[in-house]
Amino acid sequence: MNNLKTRLRRVITALDSEGRSFASIDGPPGEILEWREDEGLYEIWTDPGQALARRDRADLSAGPVQLSPPFGGMKVRWFSVAPSRAGDESDEDLASGAASAFAQIGAAQDQPDTSRHPAMHLTSTIDVIVVVSGRVRLLLDADERVLGPGDVVLQRGTNHAWVCEGDEPAVMVAVLSDRVLA
């Protein structure tokens, strides 16, 4: 999947001054944070959890990439997981890289138990994840599932990680909704 970030397109609608709908944004992700080629977070939209401003043309996905949405808000993004490069990184390098990546997106505190995989993380969001292309393994504390295009996961604030299966990146769309979980 050569140059994923140049292939991703988002269309954001708004209302003009006469109340007619139009595409206020048509282009690439608002922000991109890649850890390596074709692996990272590609921001589509961040809803601040306030009243809907249909005439606002501001790009609410601009700004530093954060794992979770604002309090009461929602976040929509593509994310991709690249195939593992066997022998390229030691277990220590993988753990250090994952810890650094989560710190970079304001989520260092969201890794309470990485004993199963260095990218395990737990957030206080309800996430809907749709696999667009590739194959990915969803790792859970006591379970795992291999997913492919069209599969949907409803992630309810549980510890998890994603591992690419195969030799092409797994690309997914995620909608993260901030919620208080019991």
N, C-alpha and C positions, 0 to 999 in steps of 0.2 A: 504494500500500500504506500507507494511513493508519495512523500510530501503531503501528509494528511492535512496539515494546517492550511494549505492552499486550496484544498478541495471542500472544506467545510463552509457552508453558507447558511446564514440566518436571515430571516425576514421578520422585522418587527413592525407592527401596525400602530397607527395613531389616528386621531381625528384632526382635520384641518380647521381653520378659523370658521368655516361654514358648517362644521359638524359632519363632514364627509370623510369616510375612511380612506387611508392611503398607506403606502409602505414608507415609513419614516427612516428605516434602516434596512439596507439590503447589501450584505457583504459578509466578510469573514468574522470569526469570533471577536468579541469585544476585548478580551484579554486571553493570552496564551501563556501557559506555564508548562514547559516541557522539561523532563528530566533527561531524556535522550530522544533521538529521532522517533517520531510516531508514538511517544509515550508521555502522557501528561493530562492536563486539564485545559479545556477550551470553552471559555465562558460564553453562554448564549444570553442569559438574563439573570438579574438579581432583583427580586421584588422586596422592597424595604418593609413590607407589612403595614403600609399606611393606605389611606384612601386611594382608589384607582384614579390616576391622572391621565385620562385618555388623550389629552392634547399635548402632553409633555413629550418632547422629542429627545430628551436627554438619554444617553446610552447608559443605562443603569448597570451594565456589566463592566464598565470601565473602572479601573482602579485595581489595587492589589488583589490577587486571587486568594480567597479564603475558602477553606473546606466547607464550612457550614454557612447557611443563610443567616441574616440578621434575626434578632429576636422577633418572633411572630411572622417572619418573612418566608420567602421561597427562593430557591436557586435552581436554574436550569443550565445544564452543561453537557457537552460531550466529554467523555474521558476515554482514554485508550491505554491498553496494557500491551506492551511489546513482548515478543517471545523472549524467553530466557536465553541468555548466551552461556551455554554450558562451559564451565571452566574459566569464564572471564572474570568472575568476581568470587571472592571467598565469602563464607557465611558472615564473617565480621564486616566485610565491605558492604554486603547487602543490608545488614542491620544498621550500620552507620548511615548508609544512603537513605534508607527508609526513614530513620529518625530525623535526618536533616530535611527531607522532603516534607514530612508532617509539621516540623517546626516552621518551615518556610510558609506554609499555608495556615498558620495560626492554630495548629491542631496537635501540638506536642502532648498536651494533656489527654488526648483522645486515644492513646495507645496503652491501655491498662495491662494488657497481656499479649505479648508478642511471642510466646513460647511456641506456637504452632507455625507462625510465619512472621518475618520482620515487618510486613505491611499490615498486620492485623490492626484494626481500629474500631472504635465504638463512638458513635455520636448520638446526640439527643434529637434525631430527626427521623421522620418517616420518609423513606426514599423509594421512588419507583424507578427501576432501572430496566431499560429495554436494550437488548443486544442487537446491534445494527449489522455488524459484520464480524467475521472471525469466530473463534471459540474461546471460551474462558471458563476457568474453574472457580466457583464461589467456595471459598473455605470458610467454615464456621467452626466454633469451638469443638463440637462433637459430630460434625457432619460435613459433607461437601456435595456439590452438584456441578456437572459439566453442562454448560449452556451454549446455545448457538443462536443464529439470527432469528428474530421473532420471539425469543423467550423473554419473559418479563419476571423480574424479581421485585417483591414488595419487602423492602428491608426495614424492619421495625425497631431500630435502635439497638441492634445486636452486634457483637464483636464479629468482624469478618475481614477477609482480604480477597483480592482478585489475582489469579495467575493465568497468564495466557497459555492456551493449549494449541499447539501447532506452530507453524512457521510464519504466520501473518499476524499483525496486531489485531487484538479484539477491540472493536469500537462500540461504545455504548452511549446512550443518552440517559441522563439522570435528572430527575426532578426531586429536589430535596425540600421538604417542608418542615419548618421548625415546629416542634411540639414539645409539650411537657409530658414525659413518659413516666408511667408508674413503675 
